[in-house]
C-alpha cells in the first residue's frame, strides 16, 4: 500500500512539469511571433519592391481573375500567397497588400519554428529563444521580407522540416520523417536555392550532432519514411515549377550561377556580414564557437551551426548575390552567438546584467542598420510612385520602353511595355523598326530605366538617331536591385518619342 501511495504522490508533479514545459514553449513561441510580426509590419514597404514580388502578385491575381495557375515559376510561393490573398480578393483589392503581408507573416512564423527546432537540438529554451530573437531582426533576413519576397516562407518550411526531423528521430516515427522530407522538398518551389542545403537536411534527420547513425529498425523506418515523403514532394515540385526553373537556369546565362568557391563576389558577402550583423554580433558568435568546442553541454549545436555557416561558400559566390542570400549563414551565427549569451546569462548577477545589455545592444544595432532602408520605403516606394506617374501622364494605349522595371509599369500603371535588345546592333535596328510601327498605332514613351543594359550605348545611339524626345514627366524613383544593401534613389524621367 505504501508503494502505491508513493506512486500516487509522485505522478502529479510529473504531469505539472510536462504541462509547464508545453505552456512555456507556447508562450515563448507566441512572444517571438508577435515581436517579429510587429517589427516587420511597422516597417512594411509602401508597395511591392522587387520584380519577383510583382510577378508573384500577378500570378496570384490571375488565379482568381482568370482561373489561370502559373506552374512555371515558384509555385509553392504562388500557392501560399493565393491563400493569404483570399480575404483581400473578397474585399475587391489587388494582391499588393496580400503579397507584402504574406512575406511578413511567414517571416514571423519562421521565428518560433526556429525556436522550437533549436530547443529540440540544444535542450535549452533560453538558448533557442536567444538565437531566434537574433534571427528575427537580422537585416539580411528581415529587410527583404518587408517588400514581398518569398524568403520567409522558404525558411519557415526548412526550419519546420528540421524540427519534424528531430522529433522523428527521437521517437522513430516514419510518418514524421516523411512529413519533414516532404516540407523540405516543397521549399524548392518557394526558393530553388534551398536545393543546395539538401545534405544538411539529411544530417538533421540521421546525425544532427554528428553522432554515428545506428543501423537497425529505427533508422530503416526513418529512411523509408523520409524517402517516401521526399519522393512525393519532389514529384509535386517537378510537376509544377521546379523543372521549368532548372531548365531556365541551365539555358540562360543571365540567370543565377555559381562563380567558384573564391569568386570576386565572396569579399562583398563577407563585408555584408560585417556591416549588417556587426562586429559585436560576430565577436559573440566567435565566443560561442569557442564555448561549444570547450564545453560539452553546448557541443550538440556545433555541427549544424557550422554547416549553416558554411553555406556562405555557396550563396556568397552566386552571380546574382544579394545580402538576403546570407540568411542560412546568419542562422548558424545566431546559434553560436546564443551559446555565448546563454553561458554569460548563467553566471553571476553582474555578468548577467552585462550580457543582457550586450544582447540588447546587438539587437538594437541590427535594427539601426535596417532602419535607414526600411523607414523611407514605408512611406515612399520609388518604383511604385514612378509607375503611378506614368499612369497619370500617358494615354491608356501607350507603350512604355522599359527594361527590368517593366512589371512595375504593367502592375501599377497598367501600360504595355517594350524591352530592347542587349549588345546587338542588327537586332537593335530591327527593334527600331518595331518602335516605328508602335508609333503608328499610338504613343510610345521611354522610361529612364529603358536605357539600362546597353553596352556600347547601342540602343541610346539608335534612339537619338531615329527619334526626338520630349520630357513628359519626372519623379523620384529607386533602383530595386540590391535593395537590402542601400538606398538607390534617383530622379526618373519619362520621355515621349516622335519619329524624326
C-alpha positions in Angstrom: 0.0 0.0 0.0 2.8 2.4 0.8 4.4 1.8 -2.6 1.1 2.7 -4.3 0.8 5.9 -2.2 4.3 6.9 -3.3 3.4 6.4 -7.0 0.2 8.4 -6.5 2.0 11.2 -4.9 4.8 11.4 -7.4 2.7 11.3 -10.6 1.0 14.8 -10.4 4.3 16.8 -10.3 5.5 14.9 -13.4 2.3 16.0 -15.2 2.7 19.5 -14.0 6.2 19.7 -15.2 5.2 18.4 -18.7 2.3 20.9 -18.9 4.5 23.7 -17.7 7.1 22.9 -20.4 4.4 22.9 -23.1 3.0 26.1 -21.8 6.4 27.7 -21.7 7.1 26.7 -25.3 3.8 28.1 -26.4 4.3 31.4 -24.6 7.8 31.9 -25.9 6.7 31.0 -29.4 3.9 33.4 -29.2 6.1 36.2 -28.0 8.6 35.6 -30.7 5.9 35.5 -33.4 4.2 38.7 -32.2 7.6 40.5 -31.8 8.8 39.6 -35.3 5.5 40.3 -36.9 5.1 43.7 -35.2 8.7 44.7 -36.2 8.3 43.9 -39.9 4.7 45.2 -40.1 5.7 48.5 -38.6 8.2 48.9 -41.4 6.3 47.3 -44.2 7.1 48.7 -47.6 4.6 51.1 -49.2 4.3 48.7 -52.1 5.9 45.7 -53.8 9.6 46.4 -54.3 11.1 43.6 -56.4 10.5 42.2 -59.8 9.9 38.7 -58.4 7.4 40.1 -56.0 5.4 41.8 -58.7 5.4 38.6 -60.7 4.2 36.8 -57.7 1.3 39.2 -57.2 0.3 39.0 -60.8 0.4 35.2 -60.7 -1.9 35.2 -57.7 -4.3 37.6 -59.2 -4.5 35.5 -62.4 -5.7 32.6 -60.3 -8.7 34.5 -59.0 -9.4 36.6 -62.1 -8.8 34.1 -64.9 -8.6 30.7 -63.2 -5.0 30.5 -64.6 -2.5 28.7 -62.5 1.1 29.7 -63.3 3.0 26.5 -62.6 6.2 27.6 -64.3 7.6 29.8 -61.5 7.9 29.2 -57.7 4.6 27.5 -57.5 4.9 27.0 -53.7 5.1 30.7 -53.2 2.2 31.3 -55.6 0.0 28.8 -53.8 0.7 30.1 -50.3 0.2 33.7 -51.4 -3.1 32.8 -53.1 -4.4 31.5 -49.7 -3.3 34.7 -48.0 -4.9 36.8 -50.8 -8.4 35.2 -50.5 -9.8 37.7 -47.9 -8.3 40.6 -49.8 -9.9 39.3 -53.0 -13.3 39.2 -51.3 -12.8 42.9 -50.4 -12.1 43.7 -54.1 -8.4 44.5 -53.6 -5.5 43.6 -55.8 -2.7 41.4 -54.4 -0.3 44.2 -53.4 -1.1 44.2 -49.7 -1.5 40.5 -49.5 1.9 39.9 -51.1 3.6 42.1 -48.5 1.6 40.7 -45.6 2.4 37.1 -46.7 6.1 37.9 -46.7 5.9 39.4 -43.2 3.6 36.6 -41.9 5.8 33.7 -42.9 8.9 35.6 -41.6 7.1 35.8 -38.3 6.1 32.2 -38.4 9.6 31.1 -39.1 11.0 32.6 -35.9 9.0 30.4 -33.4 9.6 27.4 -35.6 13.4 28.1 -35.5 13.0 28.4 -31.7 11.2 25.0 -31.4 13.8 23.4 -33.7 16.7 24.8 -31.7 15.1 23.9 -28.4 14.9 20.3 -29.5 18.5 20.4 -30.8 20.1 22.1 -27.7 17.7 21.1 -24.9 17.6 24.7 -23.8 14.7 27.0 -24.1 16.8 30.0 -23.2 19.5 29.3 -25.9 16.9 28.6 -28.5 14.9 31.8 -27.7 18.1 33.9 -27.8 19.0 32.6 -31.2 15.5 33.0 -32.7 15.4 36.6 -31.4 18.6 37.5 -33.2 17.4 35.9 -36.4 14.1 37.8 -36.2 15.9 41.2 -36.6 18.9 40.1 -38.6 18.9 42.6 -41.5 19.9 40.0 -44.1 16.7 38.2 -43.3 14.3 41.0 -42.3 14.7 43.7 -44.9 13.7 41.6 -48.0 10.6 40.3 -46.1 9.1 43.8 -45.8 8.5 44.1 -49.6 7.1 40.8 -50.7 10.0 38.4 -51.2 9.5 34.7 -50.5 12.4 34.0 -48.1 10.2 34.0 -45.0 8.1 31.1 -46.4 11.2 29.2 -47.6 12.9 29.4 -44.2 9.7 28.6 -42.5 9.4 25.3 -44.5 13.1 24.5 -43.8 13.1 25.0 -40.0 9.8 23.3 -39.7 11.2 20.4 -41.6 14.3 20.3 -39.3 12.0 20.3 -36.2 10.0 17.4 -37.5 13.1 15.6 -38.5 14.5 15.9 -34.9 11.2 14.7 -33.4 11.0 11.8 -35.9 14.5 10.7 -34.9 13.7 10.8 -31.2 10.6 8.6 -31.5 11.4 6.6 -34.6 8.4 7.9 -36.5 8.4 7.2 -40.2 5.3 9.5 -40.6 7.2 12.4 -39.1 10.2 11.7 -41.2 8.1 11.7 -44.3 6.5 15.0 -43.2 9.9 16.5 -42.7 11.2 15.4 -46.0 8.0 16.5 -47.8 8.2 20.0 -46.4 11.8 20.3 -47.2 11.2 19.2 -50.8 8.4 21.8 -51.1 10.9 24.6 -50.2 12.4 24.0 -53.6 9.4 25.5 -55.3 9.4 28.5 -53.0 13.1 29.3 -53.5 15.1 26.9 -55.6 18.3 27.9 -53.8 17.3 25.5 -51.0 18.4 22.7 -53.2 21.9 23.4 -52.1 21.3 22.5 -48.5 19.7 19.1 -49.1 22.7 17.4 -47.4 22.1 19.4 -44.3 18.5 18.1 -44.2 19.9 14.5 -44.3 22.3 15.3 -41.4 19.4 16.7 -39.3 17.4 13.5 -39.7 20.2 10.9 -39.2 23.1 12.6 -37.3 22.2 16.1 -36.1 25.0 16.1 -33.6 27.4 14.2 -35.9 26.8 11.0 -34.0 27.2 7.7 -35.9 23.8 6.5 -37.1 22.9 3.1 -35.6 21.8 0.7 -38.3 18.6 -1.0 -37.3 14.8 -0.9 -37.5 14.7 2.6 -36.1 17.0 4.0 -38.8 15.3 2.0 -41.5 11.9 3.4 -40.5 13.3 6.9 -40.7 14.9 6.3 -44.1 11.8 4.7 -45.6 9.6 7.5 -44.4 12.0 10.2 -45.5 12.4 8.7 -48.9 8.6 8.4 -49.4 8.0 12.0 -48.3 10.8 13.4 -50.3 9.7 11.4 -53.4 6.2 12.8 -53.1 7.4 16.3 -52.6 9.9 16.1 -55.5 7.2 14.7 -57.8 5.0 17.6 -57.0 7.9 20.0 -57.5 8.7 18.6 -60.9 5.0 18.6 -61.9 4.8 22.3 -61.2 7.7 24.8 -61.3 10.9 23.1 -60.4 11.5 21.5 -63.9 10.9 24.8 -65.6 13.1 26.8 -63.3 16.0 24.3 -63.5 15.7 24.3 -67.3 15.8 28.1 -67.3 18.9 28.2 -65.1 20.6 25.7 -67.4 19.9 27.5 -70.6 20.1 31.2 -69.7 23.4 32.9 -69.0 21.6 35.8 -67.3 20.2 33.6 -64.5 22.0 32.9 -61.2 25.2 30.9 -61.5 27.9 29.7 -59.1 31.1 31.6 -59.8 33.6 29.4 -57.9 34.5 28.9 -54.2 36.5 32.1 -54.0 35.0 34.4 -56.6 35.2 38.2 -56.6 31.6 38.1 -55.1 32.8 36.5 -51.8 34.6 39.6 -50.3 31.3 41.5 -50.9 29.4 38.9 -49.0 31.9 39.0 -46.1 31.7 42.7 -45.9 27.9 42.5 -45.9 28.1 40.1 -42.9 30.2 42.6 -41.0 28.1 45.6 -42.0 24.6 44.1 -41.4 25.3 41.9 -38.4 28.0 44.0 -36.8 31.3 43.2 -35.1 29.7 42.8 -31.6 27.5 40.0 -33.0 30.4 38.4 -34.8 32.5 38.5 -31.7 29.7 36.9 -29.7 29.4 34.2 -32.4 33.2 33.6 -32.2 32.9 33.3 -28.4 30.1 30.9 -28.8 32.2 28.7 -31.1 35.0 28.6 -28.5 32.5 27.6 -25.8 30.9 24.9 -28.0 34.3 23.4 -28.6 35.2 23.7 -24.9 32.1 22.8 -23.0 30.3 19.5 -23.7 26.8 20.9 -23.0 27.0 23.2 -26.0 28.6 20.8 -28.4 25.2 19.5 -29.6 24.6 22.6 -31.6 28.0 22.9 -33.1 27.7 20.6 -36.1 24.5 22.1 -37.6 25.6 25.7 -36.7 28.9 25.1 -38.6 27.1 23.6 -41.6 24.8 26.5 -41.8 27.6 29.0 -41.6 29.5 27.1 -44.4 26.6 27.8 -46.7 28.3 31.2 -47.2 30.7 29.4 -49.5 27.9 28.7 -51.9 25.4 31.5 -51.6 28.2 34.1 -51.2 29.6 33.1 -54.6 26.5 33.3 -56.7 26.4 35.7 -59.7 23.2 37.4 -58.5 24.3 37.5 -54.9 22.4 39.8 -52.5 22.6 40.1 -48.7 19.3 38.1 -48.4 21.3 35.0 -49.6 23.1 35.0 -46.2 20.0 34.1 -44.2 21.1 30.5 -43.5 24.7 31.6 -42.6 23.1 34.2 -40.3 21.1 31.4 -38.6 24.2 29.4 -37.9 25.9 32.5 -36.5 22.8 33.3 -34.4 23.1 29.8 -32.8 26.7 30.3 -31.8 26.0 33.9 -30.5 23.2 32.4 -28.4 25.6 29.9 -26.9 27.8 32.8 -25.8 24.9 34.7 -24.2 23.5 31.5 -22.6 26.8 30.9 -20.9 27.0 34.5 -19.7 23.4 34.6 -18.5 24.1 31.6 -16.2 26.9 33.4 -14.4 26.8 35.9 -11.5 24.4 38.8 -11.4 26.8 41.5 -12.7 27.8 39.2 -15.7 24.1 38.5 -16.4 23.3 42.2 -16.4 26.2 42.9 -18.7 25.2 40.1 -21.0 21.6 41.3 -21.1 22.8 44.8 -22.0 25.1 43.4 -24.7 22.3 41.3 -26.2 20.0 44.3 -26.3 22.8 46.4 -27.9 23.2 43.8 -30.7 19.5 43.7 -31.4 19.4 47.5 -31.3 22.3 47.8 -33.7 20.7 45.4 -36.2 17.5 47.4 -36.1 19.6 50.6 -36.5 21.3 49.2 -39.6 17.9 48.2 -41.1 16.1 51.5 -40.2 17.7 53.8 -42.9 16.5 51.3 -45.6 13.1 50.4 -44.1 11.8 53.7 -42.8 11.9 55.7 -46.1 10.3 52.9 -48.1 7.5 52.5 -45.6 6.1 55.8 -46.9 7.6 56.1 -50.4 8.2 53.2 -52.8 10.1 54.8 -55.7 9.3 52.1 -58.3 5.6 52.2 -57.5 5.4 56.1 -57.5 7.2 56.3 -60.8 4.8 53.8 -62.4 1.9 55.8 -61.0 3.3 58.9 -62.6 3.4 57.1 -65.9 -0.3 56.3 -65.4 -1.0 60.0 -64.8 0.8 61.5 -67.8 0.3 58.8 -70.5 -2.6 57.6 -72.6 -4.1 54.1 -71.7 -3.0 52.8 -75.1 0.6 53.9 -74.7 3.7 51.6 -75.0 6.5 52.2 -72.5 10.1 51.3 -73.4 11.5 49.9 -70.1 13.7 47.0 -69.0 13.7 45.5 -65.5 11.0 47.9 -64.3 8.5 46.6 -66.9 6.4 44.6 -64.4 6.1 47.7 -62.1 4.8 49.6 -65.1 2.4 46.8 -66.0 1.2 46.4 -62.5 0.9 49.9 -61.2 0.4 51.9 -64.4 -1.4 49.2 -66.5 0.5 50.1 -69.6 2.1 47.8 -72.2 5.9 47.6 -72.1 8.6 47.0 -74.7 12.2 46.0 -73.9 15.2 46.3 -76.2 18.0 44.0 -77.4 21.2 43.9 -75.5 24.6 44.5 -77.3 23.3 43.5 -80.8 23.4 46.2 -83.5 21.5 44.2 -86.1 18.7 43.3 -83.6 18.6 46.9 -82.4 18.0 48.1 -85.9 15.1 45.7 -86.3 13.9 46.9 -82.9 13.8 50.5 -84.1 11.5 49.4 -86.9 9.2 47.8 -84.3 9.2 51.1 -82.4 8.2 53.0 -85.5 5.3 50.5 -86.1 4.2 51.0 -82.5 4.2 54.8 -83.0 1.9 54.3 -86.0 -0.6 52.6 -83.6 -0.3 55.0 -80.6 2.0 56.9 -78.3 5.4 55.5 -77.3 7.4 56.6 -74.2 10.9 55.9 -73.0 11.4 55.5 -69.2 14.8 56.3 -67.6 15.5 52.6 -66.9 14.7 51.8 -70.5 18.3 52.7 -71.3 19.8 50.1 -68.9 21.6 47.0 -70.2 23.0 49.0 -73.1 26.7 48.1 -73.6 28.4 50.5 -76.0 25.3 52.7 -75.9 23.9 51.0 -79.0 20.3 51.5 -78.1 20.8 55.0 -76.9 22.5 56.0 -80.2 19.8 54.3 -82.2 17.1 56.2 -80.3 18.9 59.5 -80.7 19.4 58.9 -84.5 15.8 58.0 -85.2 13.5 59.7 -82.7 13.1 63.1 -81.0 12.4 63.1 -77.2 10.1 65.4 -75.3 10.1 65.2 -71.5 6.7 64.0 -70.3 7.3 63.8 -66.6 9.7 63.1 -63.9 9.6 61.7 -60.4 12.0 60.4 -57.8 12.3 56.6 -58.1 14.6 53.9 -56.8 16.5 51.0 -58.3 15.3 48.0 -56.5 18.3 45.8 -57.3 20.2 45.0 -54.1 17.5 46.9 -52.1 18.7 45.2 -48.9 22.1 46.8 -49.1 21.5 50.5 -49.8 19.0 53.2 -50.9 19.4 53.9 -54.7 17.2 56.9 -55.2 17.4 58.9 -58.5 15.3 61.3 -60.5 13.5 59.2 -63.0 12.5 60.8 -66.3 9.9 59.8 -68.9 10.2 61.0 -72.5 7.7 60.8 -75.3 9.1 59.6 -78.7 8.4 61.1 -82.1 9.9 60.0 -85.4 12.5 62.3 -86.9 
